[in-house]
Amino acid sequence: MPDRFRSHKEGASLVLQEQEREVLVHLFSELAFLLQPEQPEPDHAADPLAAMVGIGGDDQEPDDPALARLFPSAYRDDDDSALEFRRLTQDGLRSRKTASAVAVLESLHSDSQRIVIDEQGCQSWLTSLTDLRLVLSTRLGITDDPATQEWDEQTAAVDQRAQLLAIYDWLGYLQDTLVRVLAKRLA
């Protein structure tokens, strides 16, 4: 299979079939929607400094396991520190992840079959591909612990989620080819 991402003077280029593009638009749209805050914007009236620097907000770990994987606890053994860290960083991290997903979506709406992505766009693609694969792996029950792994070849052959597993693998392939392009540019 030829590399999907290829080196380009601006960063990278990607040629997609229409069906592939539609799948990616759907997946990255879902990711951008998932990343939306669960609670309304914080009221910064009580802390104008927090409003000025864009910090403060939700300090609770997300209920959705996929979001919890995207926004893991910084302190597993110290609940108070974990809550404070999350309160100070989660909104900004959520905003940056959303901005990356939106940037990827904008690049996918190119009129050309060949999508040219600048260096900043490559970073958005890397971030969003990673986030998307984390979400899918959580939904599919893919873990790095073989004892808790829900998937094996026999299960995949009969499981209705097999298409999602194929998409997960394809996204990994796309991510790998983009990393290779960027690594060559650094060499």
Secondary structure, DSSP 8 states (H G I E B T S, - for coil): ---SEEEETTEEEEE--HHHHHHHHHHHHHHHHHTS-SS----GGG-HHHHHHT-----S--SSHHHHHHS--S-TT-HHHHHHHHHHHHHHHHHHHHHHHHHHHHHHT-SSSEEEEEHHHHHHHHHHHHHHHHHHHHHHT--S-TTT----HHHHHH-TTHHHHHHHHHHHHHHHHHHHHHHHHH-
